[in-house]
Amino acid sequence: MKGLAEKQKVTGFRLVLGYFGVFMVLVGLLTGIPMIIPAFYHEEWHALPIYACVTAFDVIVGLVLYFVFIWRKPRMRFVRHEESMLLVLSWLLAILSGAAPFFIFHLMGRTLSDMGFSASVFESTSGYTTTGLTLFRDYVGVEGAFCPHVLTFHRAWLNFVGGMGLVLILASVLGSSGGGVSLYVSEGHSDKLLPNIAKSAKLIFGIYLFYAVLGFVALIVAGMPVFDAVTHSMSAISGGGFSCRDANVGYYRIHDGEFLDGWIRPVNSMAIEIIILVLVILGALSFVMHTFLLRFKFKRAFNDSEIRFFAGFVLFGVLIAFFGALSYTANARESYFDGAGEIFRQVLFYTVGSVTTSGFATTTSDGTHFMFHLINVPGGTIYMGHIVILVCTFMMLAGGASGSTAGGIKQFRLVAIFRSIYYSLRYRFASVHQRYPKLITRYGDVQEIDENMAKDAYQYMTLFLGLFGISMIVVLIAGGPQYDLQSAAFDVASAISNTGLSAVIGPDFVAENASGAALVVVWVYTIGMFLGRLEILPAAYAVANIGEEAHHFHVQRRHARWEAMKEFMKGE
């Protein structure tokens, strides 16, 4: 009887589809959140039917899948990387749902943006992965923009939800008994704040919302209008980099001292940049570190090997970039900056933005574009020099802390690699009688570096750099004359590390390169952002598991046909 009961339990692809239905409902409800914006901007009510349709589709289909496959049915636990399959399917659903409003508006001819299918998927992927690369045009304040408040809020909301964690939301709903923990771990998380996944999720949500509200209030005081403060606070704490203004954070530098949109305080661009820097640094720290900081356990937090490496890495990168930019501007015929103080301000913003993989930008060529104008600028001028580009590229690849909203290889993996190299060299030159413990401080506790820790770090860095190299080759081949080795390395690093700074790719890239090759570059970045956010392996496991399921289904069908044929022959 027990064996019969086990067979009746839902398992395999049916189990994945049932839980996928739950996620569809959640994504549908999250996608519908921008429908609140027309309540404040009545002229943008045209967006309501589109969002309502996307939300209704996700919710209805999700409920059907849930009731058909797992409702009131005993369920097995996930096996053979089935949680990775659910993870990838859930991310693909979220990306397509996020892209749907852009694409539908484009089909209706109601938007200035050339947001075809490829561009819409690119934008949604960039949002949910908290990257910040963009092909968008219809910003607040842009003449003729269609529903700019709804669409720019939609982009910031994608950043916010992606940073908070799509999988964390689903895992908290599933709980420990429903496979929530294995699903959460499958996305690369190892930060267990509390034994219970639901309680951990509530704590993370609370920390995340607390910082977002704090950032919102601070930006209001610094002179941002209310809507701008909402969108920038959401994008900053998530490490996303999307802005509601076409010149990104550079917009407030252009309008420094002015009163925007009738707001009661003048713009203080310096204060705005400092607030955003604080928010992106907080977003790049592990949520475990936040529990120490909010409980005033500063010594325990700052003794962490990852935090120390992060601080030293940022300081070293800022100094190298600053002196590189200073040297360049001293020898350049035309200087874009006014003095060393201005150079340091810019370098600090970009280097910290690179290592936290946030992607906000302050330099602009003409006030209408917010890309990182180091290479692709009028006249070909490189404003801060090659050293700054090189430093930012390395910092993007390194990324922020593990268990944070940041992307990249992650600082803890680098710490594990460097420590393993150090101890390897130390043992090599030590006598046979000397033994040194291989110690590392993790989340306030001293522990030994085991072989698996170092091995996993080496393996992931190899995979990540392999993805970086392959993507660079494709971009150099398909990207045309706009890309050289340096700009390709910069943009690819930005995409796969989920940063968003750009040397070439932007709103005009597809229009200026009207060919299939330009779309190849767009899809290389889209795939790179996706794999970088999922940390590559879950996607590989999901593909392998889908292949196994397809093969198993094929074998079952072939066996069933053979059995049917034998029965037919017996009847004859």
C-alpha positions as CSV (number, residue, x, y, z in Angstrom):
1,M,0.0,0.0,0.0
2,K,2.9,2.3,0.8
3,G,4.4,1.8,-2.6
4,L,1.1,2.5,-4.3
5,A,0.7,5.7,-2.3
6,E,4.2,6.8,-3.4
7,K,3.3,6.2,-7.0
8,Q,0.2,8.3,-6.7
9,K,2.2,11.3,-5.5
10,V,2.7,14.1,-8.0
11,T,6.3,14.2,-9.2
12,G,8.5,15.1,-12.2
13,F,7.3,17.6,-14.8
14,R,3.8,17.6,-13.5
15,L,5.0,18.8,-10.1
16,V,7.1,21.5,-11.8
17,L,4.1,22.7,-13.8
18,G,1.9,22.8,-10.7
19,Y,4.3,25.0,-8.8
20,F,4.9,27.0,-12.0
21,G,1.2,27.8,-11.9
22,V,1.6,29.3,-8.4
23,F,4.4,31.4,-9.7
24,M,2.4,32.5,-12.7
25,V,-0.3,33.9,-10.3
26,L,2.4,35.7,-8.3
27,V,4.0,37.2,-11.4
28,G,0.7,38.2,-12.8
29,L,-0.1,40.2,-9.7
30,L,3.3,41.8,-9.6
31,T,3.1,42.8,-13.2
32,G,-0.2,44.5,-12.5
33,I,1.3,46.8,-9.8
34,P,2.0,49.7,-12.3
35,M,-1.8,50.0,-12.8
36,I,-1.8,52.2,-9.6
37,I,0.1,55.0,-11.4
38,P,-2.8,56.3,-13.6
39,A,-4.5,57.1,-10.3
40,F,-1.9,59.9,-9.9
41,Y,-1.4,60.7,-13.6
42,H,-4.9,60.5,-15.1
43,E,-3.8,61.2,-18.6
44,E,-2.0,57.8,-18.7
45,W,-5.1,55.7,-18.2
46,H,-4.5,54.2,-21.7
47,A,-2.0,51.8,-20.1
48,L,-4.6,50.2,-17.8
49,P,-6.2,47.7,-20.4
50,I,-2.7,46.4,-21.4
51,Y,-1.6,45.7,-17.9
52,A,-5.0,44.2,-17.0
53,C,-4.8,41.8,-19.9
54,V,-1.2,40.6,-19.0
55,T,-2.2,40.2,-15.4
56,A,-5.4,38.3,-16.2
57,F,-3.6,36.0,-18.6
58,D,-1.0,35.0,-16.0
59,V,-3.4,34.6,-13.1
60,I,-6.0,32.5,-15.1
61,V,-3.4,30.2,-16.7
62,G,-1.5,29.9,-13.4
63,L,-4.7,28.9,-11.6
64,V,-5.5,26.3,-14.2
65,L,-2.0,24.7,-13.9
66,Y,-2.2,24.7,-10.1
67,F,-5.7,23.1,-10.0
68,V,-4.9,20.5,-12.7
69,F,-1.6,19.3,-11.5
70,I,-1.1,19.7,-7.7
71,W,-4.3,21.0,-6.0
72,R,-5.2,18.6,-3.1
73,K,-2.7,16.0,-4.3
74,P,0.1,14.5,-2.3
75,R,3.5,15.7,-3.7
76,M,7.0,14.3,-3.8
77,R,10.0,16.5,-3.2
78,F,12.1,17.9,-6.0
79,V,14.6,15.4,-7.4
80,R,17.2,15.5,-10.2
81,H,17.5,19.3,-10.4
82,E,13.8,19.7,-10.9
83,E,14.0,22.9,-8.8
84,S,16.4,24.3,-11.4
85,M,13.8,23.6,-14.1
86,L,11.2,25.4,-12.1
87,L,13.7,28.2,-11.5
88,V,14.5,28.8,-15.2
89,L,10.8,28.5,-16.3
90,S,9.8,31.0,-13.6
91,W,12.5,33.5,-14.7
92,L,11.5,33.1,-18.4
93,L,7.8,33.7,-17.4
94,A,8.7,36.8,-15.4
95,I,10.8,38.2,-18.3
96,L,8.1,37.6,-20.9
97,S,5.4,39.1,-18.7
98,G,7.6,42.1,-18.0
99,A,8.3,42.5,-21.7
100,A,4.6,42.2,-22.7
101,P,3.5,45.8,-22.0
102,F,6.4,47.3,-24.0
103,F,5.7,45.0,-26.9
104,I,2.0,45.5,-26.9
105,F,2.4,49.3,-26.8
106,H,4.8,49.0,-29.7
107,L,2.3,46.9,-31.8
108,M,-0.4,49.5,-31.1
109,G,1.9,52.2,-32.4
110,R,1.4,54.2,-29.1
111,T,5.0,54.6,-28.1
112,L,8.0,56.5,-29.5
113,S,10.4,53.6,-28.5
114,D,11.3,51.0,-31.1
115,M,10.4,48.3,-28.6
116,G,10.0,45.3,-30.9
117,F,10.1,41.8,-29.4
118,S,13.9,41.7,-29.1
119,A,14.1,45.1,-27.5
120,S,11.1,44.4,-25.1
121,V,12.7,41.1,-23.9
122,F,16.0,42.9,-23.6
123,E,14.5,45.6,-21.4
124,S,12.6,43.2,-19.2
125,T,15.6,41.0,-18.8
126,S,17.7,44.0,-17.9
127,G,15.0,45.0,-15.3
128,Y,14.5,41.7,-13.6
129,T,18.2,40.9,-13.5
130,T,18.9,44.4,-12.0
131,T,21.3,45.2,-14.9
132,G,20.1,48.6,-16.2
133,L,21.2,48.3,-19.8
134,T,18.4,49.9,-21.9
135,L,16.9,50.5,-25.3
136,F,14.1,52.7,-23.9
137,R,13.2,56.2,-24.9
138,D,9.9,57.4,-23.4
139,Y,11.1,59.0,-20.3
140,V,9.4,61.5,-18.0
141,G,9.8,65.0,-19.5
142,V,10.4,63.7,-23.0
143,E,8.1,65.4,-25.5
144,G,5.6,63.0,-27.0
145,A,6.4,60.1,-24.7
146,F,3.5,57.6,-24.2
147,C,2.5,56.9,-20.6
148,P,6.0,57.9,-19.4
149,H,5.2,57.6,-15.7
150,V,3.6,54.2,-16.0
151,L,6.4,52.8,-18.2
152,T,9.3,54.2,-16.2
153,F,7.7,53.0,-13.0
154,H,7.3,49.6,-14.6
155,R,11.0,49.5,-15.3
156,A,11.9,50.6,-11.8
157,W,9.5,48.0,-10.4
158,L,11.2,45.3,-12.4
159,N,14.4,46.3,-10.8
160,F,12.9,46.3,-7.3
161,V,11.3,42.9,-7.6
162,G,14.4,41.4,-9.3
163,G,16.6,42.7,-6.5
164,M,14.2,41.5,-3.8
165,G,14.3,38.1,-5.4
166,L,11.7,36.5,-7.6
167,V,12.7,33.1,-6.3
168,L,12.6,34.3,-2.7
169,I,9.0,35.3,-3.2
170,L,8.1,31.9,-4.5
171,A,10.2,30.0,-2.0
172,S,8.5,31.9,0.9
173,V,5.1,30.8,-0.5
174,L,6.2,27.2,-1.0
175,G,7.8,27.0,2.4
176,S,10.3,24.4,3.6
177,S,7.9,21.4,3.1
178,G,7.1,22.5,-0.5
179,G,10.6,22.7,-1.7
180,G,11.1,26.4,-1.1
181,V,14.6,25.9,0.5
182,S,15.9,23.8,-2.4
183,L,14.5,26.3,-4.9
184,Y,16.1,29.2,-3.1
185,V,19.5,27.4,-2.9
186,S,19.3,26.5,-6.6
187,E,19.5,30.2,-7.5
188,G,22.9,30.4,-5.8
189,H,21.8,31.7,-2.3
190,S,23.6,30.3,0.7
191,D,22.6,33.1,3.2
192,K,20.2,31.4,5.6
193,L,19.2,34.2,8.0
194,L,16.7,32.1,10.0
195,P,16.0,28.3,10.0
196,N,12.6,28.9,8.4
197,I,12.6,30.1,4.8
198,A,9.3,32.0,5.3
199,K,10.8,33.9,8.3
200,S,14.0,34.6,6.4
201,A,12.0,36.0,3.5
202,K,10.0,38.3,5.8
203,L,13.3,39.5,7.4
204,I,14.8,40.2,3.9
205,F,11.7,41.9,2.7
206,G,11.7,44.1,5.8
207,I,15.3,45.1,5.4
208,Y,14.8,45.8,1.7
209,L,11.7,47.9,2.2
210,F,13.3,49.8,5.1
211,Y,16.3,50.9,3.0
212,A,14.0,51.8,0.0
213,V,11.8,54.0,2.2
214,L,14.9,55.6,3.8
215,G,16.3,56.3,0.4
216,F,13.0,57.7,-0.8
217,V,12.8,60.2,2.1
218,A,16.5,61.2,1.7
219,L,16.1,61.8,-2.1
220,I,13.0,63.9,-1.4
221,V,15.0,66.1,1.0
222,A,17.8,66.4,-1.7
223,G,15.3,68.0,-4.1
224,M,14.0,65.1,-6.2
225,P,10.3,65.2,-7.1
226,V,8.2,62.5,-5.5
227,F,7.9,60.2,-8.5
228,D,11.6,60.5,-9.3
229,A,12.5,59.6,-5.7
230,V,10.3,56.5,-5.8
231,T,11.8,55.1,-8.9
232,H,15.4,56.0,-8.1
233,S,15.2,54.6,-4.6
234,M,13.7,51.3,-5.9
235,S,16.4,51.0,-8.6
236,A,19.3,52.0,-6.3
237,I,18.6,49.5,-3.5
238,S,18.2,46.8,-6.0
239,G,21.4,47.7,-7.8
240,G,19.4,48.2,-11.0
241,G,20.3,51.5,-12.4
242,F,17.1,52.4,-14.3
243,S,16.0,56.0,-14.1
244,C,12.8,57.8,-15.0
245,R,14.9,60.6,-16.7
246,D,16.7,60.2,-20.0
247,A,20.0,61.5,-18.7
248,N,19.9,59.2,-15.7
249,V,21.4,60.7,-12.5
250,G,23.2,63.2,-14.8
251,Y,19.8,64.9,-15.3
252,Y,20.0,66.3,-11.7
253,R,23.5,67.6,-12.3
254,I,22.2,69.5,-15.4
255,H,19.4,71.0,-13.3
256,D,21.4,71.5,-10.1
257,G,19.8,74.3,-8.0
258,E,16.5,74.3,-9.9
259,F,13.0,73.4,-8.6
260,L,11.8,70.4,-10.6
261,D,8.1,69.7,-11.3
262,G,7.0,72.3,-8.7
263,W,8.8,70.5,-5.8
264,I,9.4,72.6,-2.7
265,R,13.2,72.0,-2.5
266,P,15.9,72.8,-5.1
267,V,17.9,70.0,-6.6
268,N,21.2,69.2,-4.8
269,S,23.0,66.9,-7.2
270,M,25.9,66.2,-4.9
271,A,23.5,65.1,-2.2
272,I,21.6,62.9,-4.6
273,E,24.7,61.2,-5.8
274,I,25.9,60.5,-2.2
275,I,22.5,59.1,-1.3
276,I,22.5,56.8,-4.4
277,L,26.0,55.7,-3.6
278,V,25.0,54.7,-0.1
279,L,22.0,52.8,-1.4
280,V,23.9,50.9,-4.0
281,I,26.6,49.9,-1.4
282,L,23.9,48.7,0.9
283,G,22.4,46.7,-1.9
284,A,25.8,45.1,-2.7
285,L,26.2,43.8,0.9
286,S,24.9,40.4,2.0
287,F,21.6,40.5,3.8
288,V,23.3,38.6,6.7
289,M,25.6,41.6,7.0
290,H,22.6,43.9,7.3
291,T,21.3,42.0,10.3
292,F,24.7,42.7,12.0
293,L,24.7,46.4,11.0
294,L,21.1,47.0,12.1
295,R,21.8,45.3,15.4
296,F,24.9,47.5,15.9
297,K,27.2,44.4,15.7
298,F,29.8,46.4,13.8
299,K,32.8,44.5,14.9
300,R,31.4,41.2,13.8
301,A,30.4,42.7,10.4
302,F,33.8,44.3,9.7
303,N,35.7,41.2,10.8
304,D,34.1,39.4,7.8
305,S,36.7,38.5,5.2
306,E,34.4,39.5,2.3
307,I,33.6,42.9,3.8
308,R,37.4,43.6,4.3
309,F,38.2,42.5,0.8
310,F,35.3,44.6,-0.6
311,A,36.5,47.7,1.2
312,G,40.1,47.2,0.1
313,F,39.1,46.4,-3.5
314,V,37.0,49.6,-3.8
315,L,39.7,51.8,-2.3
316,F,42.3,50.4,-4.6
317,G,40.1,50.7,-7.6
318,V,39.1,54.3,-6.8
319,L,42.7,55.4,-6.4
320,I,43.9,53.7,-9.6
321,A,41.0,55.1,-11.6
322,F,41.4,58.6,-10.1
323,F,45.1,58.9,-10.9
324,G,44.5,57.4,-14.3
325,A,41.8,60.0,-15.1
326,L,43.9,62.8,-13.6
327,S,46.8,61.8,-15.8
328,Y,44.6,61.6,-18.9
329,T,42.9,65.0,-18.4
330,A,46.3,66.6,-17.6
331,N,47.6,65.5,-21.0
332,A,44.3,65.9,-23.0
333,R,43.8,68.8,-25.3
334,E,40.2,69.3,-24.0
335,S,39.3,68.5,-20.4
336,Y,35.7,67.5,-19.7
337,F,36.1,68.1,-16.0
338,D,36.8,71.2,-13.9
339,G,39.6,70.3,-11.5
340,A,40.7,67.3,-9.5
341,G,37.6,67.5,-7.2
342,E,35.3,67.0,-10.1
343,I,37.4,64.1,-11.5
344,F,37.3,62.4,-8.1
345,R,33.5,62.8,-7.8
346,Q,33.0,61.2,-11.2
347,V,35.5,58.4,-10.7
348,L,34.1,57.6,-7.3
349,F,30.5,57.4,-8.7
350,Y,31.5,55.1,-11.5
351,T,33.9,52.8,-9.7
352,V,31.5,52.2,-6.8
353,G,28.7,51.8,-9.3
354,S,30.8,49.2,-11.1
355,V,31.8,47.1,-8.1
356,T,28.2,47.2,-6.8
357,T,26.9,46.5,-10.3
358,S,24.4,49.3,-10.0
359,G,24.8,51.1,-13.4
360,F,23.7,54.6,-12.6
361,A,25.5,57.3,-14.7
362,T,26.3,61.0,-14.3
363,T,28.4,61.9,-17.3
364,T,26.5,62.9,-20.5
365,S,27.6,64.1,-23.9
366,D,24.7,66.4,-24.7
367,G,22.2,65.9,-21.9
368,T,20.1,63.5,-23.9
369,H,21.9,60.2,-23.4
370,F,22.9,58.6,-20.2
371,M,25.3,55.9,-21.3
372,F,28.8,55.7,-19.9
373,H,30.3,58.0,-22.5
374,L,34.0,56.8,-22.5
375,I,34.3,55.5,-26.0
376,N,31.2,56.1,-28.2
377,V,31.0,59.9,-27.9
378,P,30.9,62.7,-30.4
379,G,34.3,63.1,-31.9
380,G,35.6,59.9,-30.4
381,T,36.8,61.7,-27.2
382,I,37.6,59.5,-24.3
383,Y,36.7,61.7,-21.4
384,M,38.3,59.8,-18.5
385,G,40.8,57.6,-20.3
386,H,41.5,54.0,-20.9
387,I,42.6,53.3,-17.3
388,V,39.1,54.1,-15.9
389,I,37.5,51.8,-18.5
390,L,39.9,49.0,-17.5
391,V,39.4,49.5,-13.8
392,C,35.6,49.6,-14.1
393,T,35.6,46.5,-16.3
394,F,37.5,44.5,-13.7
395,M,35.3,45.8,-10.9
396,M,32.2,44.8,-12.8
397,L,33.5,41.3,-13.3
398,A,34.3,41.0,-9.6
399,G,30.9,42.3,-8.5
400,G,29.5,42.6,-5.0
401,A,29.0,40.4,-2.0
402,S,27.4,37.0,-2.2
403,G,23.8,36.9,-0.9
404,S,23.2,40.5,-2.1
405,T,21.4,42.1,-5.0
406,A,24.8,42.6,-6.9
407,G,26.0,40.5,-9.7
408,G,29.5,39.4,-11.0
409,I,31.7,36.6,-9.8
410,K,31.1,37.8,-6.2
411,Q,33.6,38.9,-3.6
412,F,33.5,35.8,-1.4
413,R,34.5,33.6,-4.3
414,L,37.5,35.8,-4.9
415,V,38.4,35.8,-1.2
416,A,38.2,32.0,-1.3
417,I,40.4,31.8,-4.4
418,F,43.1,34.2,-3.1
419,R,43.2,32.6,0.3
420,S,43.6,29.1,-1.2
421,I,46.4,30.4,-3.3
422,Y,48.0,32.1,-0.3
423,Y,47.8,28.9,1.8
424,S,49.0,26.8,-1.0
425,L,52.2,28.9,-1.4
426,R,52.7,29.0,2.4
427,Y,52.5,25.2,2.7
428,R,54.8,24.8,-0.3
429,F,57.6,26.8,1.3
430,A,57.0,25.5,4.9
431,S,58.8,22.6,6.5
432,V,57.1,19.2,6.8
433,H,56.6,19.8,10.5
434,Q,54.7,23.1,10.1
435,R,50.9,23.1,9.7
436,Y,48.8,26.2,9.3
437,P,45.0,26.3,9.6
438,K,43.4,27.6,6.4
439,L,41.1,30.1,8.0
440,I,38.5,32.5,6.7
441,T,35.9,34.7,8.4
442,R,32.4,34.1,7.1
443,Y,29.4,35.9,8.5
444,G,31.3,36.7,11.7
445,D,32.4,33.1,12.3
446,V,36.0,31.8,11.7
447,Q,36.0,28.7,9.7
448,E,38.4,26.6,7.6
449,I,38.5,26.8,3.8
450,D,37.7,23.3,2.7
451,E,38.5,21.8,-0.7
452,N,34.9,22.1,-1.9
453,M,34.7,25.8,-1.1
454,A,37.8,26.7,-3.2
455,K,36.9,24.2,-5.9
456,D,33.4,25.7,-6.3
457,A,34.9,29.2,-6.5
458,Y,37.4,28.2,-9.2
459,Q,34.7,26.4,-11.2
460,Y,32.3,29.3,-11.2
461,M,35.0,31.8,-12.1
462,T,36.1,29.6,-15.0
463,L,32.5,29.3,-16.2
464,F,31.9,33.1,-15.8
465,L,35.1,34.1,-17.6
466,G,34.3,31.5,-20.3
467,L,30.9,33.1,-20.8
468,F,32.6,36.5,-20.9
469,G,35.1,35.4,-23.5
470,I,32.6,33.7,-25.8
471,S,30.2,36.7,-25.6
472,M,33.1,39.1,-26.4
473,I,34.0,37.2,-29.6
474,V,30.4,37.2,-30.8
475,V,30.0,40.9,-30.1
476,L,33.2,41.8,-31.9
477,I,32.1,39.8,-35.0
478,A,28.5,41.0,-35.0
479,G,28.9,44.5,-33.5
480,G,30.3,46.2,-36.5
481,P,32.8,49.1,-36.5
482,Q,31.4,50.6,-33.3
483,Y,33.0,47.9,-31.2
484,D,36.7,47.4,-30.6
485,L,38.3,45.1,-28.0
486,Q,38.0,47.5,-25.1
487,S,34.4,48.6,-25.7
488,A,33.3,45.0,-26.3
489,A,34.9,43.9,-23.0
490,F,33.3,46.8,-21.2
491,D,29.8,46.2,-22.5
492,V,29.9,42.4,-22.1
493,A,31.2,42.7,-18.6
494,S,28.4,45.1,-17.8
495,A,25.8,42.7,-19.2
496,I,26.9,39.4,-17.6
497,S,27.7,41.1,-14.3
498,N,24.3,42.8,-14.3
499,T,25.7,46.3,-14.0
500,G,24.3,48.4,-16.8
501,L,27.0,50.9,-17.7
502,S,27.5,51.1,-21.4
503,A,30.1,52.2,-23.9
504,V,28.1,51.4,-27.1
505,I,24.8,49.6,-26.6
506,G,21.9,52.0,-26.0
507,P,18.7,53.3,-27.5
508,D,20.3,54.3,-30.8
509,F,22.3,51.1,-31.4
510,V,19.6,49.1,-33.2
511,A,18.4,52.1,-35.2
512,E,21.9,53.0,-36.3
513,N,22.7,49.3,-37.1
514,A,19.6,48.2,-38.9
515,S,20.7,44.7,-39.5
516,G,20.3,41.2,-38.1
517,A,23.8,41.5,-36.7
518,A,22.6,44.3,-34.3
519,L,19.9,42.0,-33.0
520,V,22.5,39.3,-32.5
521,V,24.3,41.6,-30.2
522,V,21.1,42.5,-28.4
523,W,20.3,38.8,-27.8
524,V,23.9,38.0,-26.7
525,Y,23.5,40.7,-24.0
526,T,20.0,39.4,-23.1
527,I,21.3,35.8,-22.7
528,G,24.4,37.1,-20.8
529,M,22.2,39.1,-18.3
530,F,20.0,36.0,-17.8
531,L,22.9,33.6,-17.2
532,G,24.8,36.0,-15.1
533,R,21.8,36.5,-12.8
534,L,21.1,32.8,-12.5
535,E,24.9,32.1,-12.1
536,I,25.0,29.8,-15.1
537,L,24.7,26.4,-13.5
538,P,21.0,26.3,-12.7
539,A,20.3,27.0,-16.4
540,A,22.5,24.2,-17.4
541,Y,20.9,21.8,-14.9
542,A,17.4,22.8,-16.2
543,V,18.3,22.2,-19.8
544,A,19.8,18.8,-18.9
545,N,16.7,17.9,-16.8
546,I,14.3,18.9,-19.6
547,G,16.4,16.6,-21.9
548,E,16.1,13.7,-19.4
549,E,12.3,14.3,-19.1
550,A,11.9,14.3,-22.9
551,H,14.0,11.1,-23.2
552,H,12.0,9.4,-20.4
553,F,8.7,10.4,-22.1
554,H,10.0,9.1,-25.4
555,V,11.0,5.8,-23.8
556,Q,7.6,5.4,-22.1
557,R,5.8,6.0,-25.4
558,R,7.9,3.5,-27.2
559,H,7.4,0.9,-24.4
560,A,3.6,1.6,-24.5
561,R,3.5,1.1,-28.3
562,W,5.5,-2.2,-27.9
563,E,3.1,-3.5,-25.2
564,A,0.1,-2.5,-27.4
565,M,1.7,-4.4,-30.4
566,K,2.3,-7.5,-28.2
567,E,-1.4,-7.4,-27.1
568,F,-2.5,-7.1,-30.7
569,M,-0.3,-10.1,-31.8
570,K,-1.8,-12.2,-28.9
571,G,-5.3,-11.3,-30.1
572,E,-4.4,-12.4,-33.6
